[in-house]
Amino acid sequence: MRGFVANTDFDWFSFLATRQPLEDVNFWQPSGGTAFRALAPGEPFFFRLKKPHYVIGGFGLFARHEIVTAKLAWEAFGERNGSADFGAMCNRIEKYRRGQILDPAKQYKVGCLMISQPVFFAEEDWVEEPANFSRNIVRGAGYDVAQGEGRRIWEACLDRLRGQRAPLAAEGVAQWAEVEDGTRYGSPQLMHPRLGQGTFRVAVTQAYRGACAVSGEHSLPVLDVAHIRGYAEGGPHEVRNGLLLRADIHWLLDRGYVTVTPEFRFEVSSRLRQEFENGKTYYALQGRMIQLPASARDRPDPALLRWHNDRVFEQ
């Protein structure tokens, strides 16, 4: 299993450390032009603090990488971008975008490295950086966490978790328990990362290419990321449990006036006409095949759609 030691902005780190526990954070990249291929989902991502510290200050599990507008990154993660407000986030991003044309509308693209269940250690628990980490590295470096310096920093970080030296979100307790179980009897094991709300929102928006799955609407301000099976009802923050919908269609979905069948067809309840004596806009979409993500792994889970058909939708 691989790990990635990433050079980390100290202000970003310090801001988030005071807001633990967190289910996910956005480790943004100031330029959105480069894909991140160093890790698979579930592999560890280490926060390396640069001069004058030269330490590993914390870590989390890599969940996903997407390239989105700065605005969407803020709307999805808010303060979990490491800043108090959108303007402060953009100021920090633009500090690193030297030589690039500034966009007053803040519609430039940034990379979103979405990190699940992050942990930020107190200074006395910081871990010595890898002995062979070159201080000329700009972004970071990959390590095999099954041997050598990679294993040392991985085990040191897990030791601090065992000592409960950092607060964890409820999902984090379960996630790191799985990691412990997979590590205890041999080589580190890859774990499926539990997505937080911010990661879920960005991932679903990107999977549906920024368009409502039913109507095709592309105006992001009126689009919502909807759970098929609500989180409160045991539904996961996973792309296969999500739909990108126009806000009014999302409202109707949550209340059982509309649904999507396991065959990916949009259905409208007769209740809409009976209760409101209207609904022509929605009945015109009756039976339409929804627009699906290009990747089969991101398409709605038929079992979750069936759950919504049976438990929420009322014909």
C-alpha positions, 0 to 999 in steps of 0.5 A: 500500500502506498502513502503520500507525504504532502507539503502542507500550508501551515495556516491551512493546517492550523485553522483545521486543527482547531476545528476537529473532529472533521469528517473530511477536508479539501486539501486544495491545489491552486491550479486545477490542471494536473490530475492526482494519481499518486494514491488509490482511494483509501490510502494514507495521505500525510500532512507534512509541515514545511520549514521550520518544522519538517514534521508530519503533523497529521494524516487522513485517507485519500478519498477522491480527486476532482478539478472544480471551480473555487466556488464549488469547492467552497460551497461543498466544503466551507470552512473545511477548505482551511479558511474562515470564508470564501474570500480568505480561501481565494486569497490563499489560493491566489498567493500560490497562483503566481503568473496566472491571470486572476479572475475577479469572478473567482471561477478559476479551477482548483484541484480538490484532494478530498481527505476522509477522516483527517487527524491533526496532531498537537505539536508534541505528537508531531512525527519526524518526517521521512529521513529521505524526504528531499526538501527541494520537493514542491508538492510531495512524495510517495512512499511504500507504507509496508516498509522503510520510512513509509512504514515508520511514519504510518505506524507512528501516526497509528500509535497516536490514534491508539493513544486517543491523542486527537479527536475523531468524528463518529465515522472516523472512529469506525473508519480507523478501527477498520484500518487497525484491524487490517494492519494488525496482522501483517502488511497494511490493507487498503480500506474503502474510505467513508466519504464526508458530506463535502466529498459526496457533494463534489463527487456526485456533481462531477459524476453527473457533469454538472447537470440535473439527472432528470431535466438536464439543467446546468445552472449550478446555483439551482442544483442540489446533491440528493441522497436516494436513501437519506443519510438519517435512514442509513444511506451512505455518502456514496456516489451510487446513493446520490443524484444531482437534481434541480432543487425543486425535483430534489424537494419532491424526491425527499417527500415521495412525490417523485422517484427513479426506478431501478431501471433509471426511469423518472416517475411522478406520483398521482399525489402531486395532481391530487394534492396541488391540482398541478404538476404539468412540468413534472408529468411531462418528464414521466417515464424519461430515462435519467442521464447517467454518469459515464462511469458504471461505478458511479451510477445509482445503485438499483437496490437503493432506488428500489428502497426509495420506490418502496419506502418513500414514493407513494403512487 
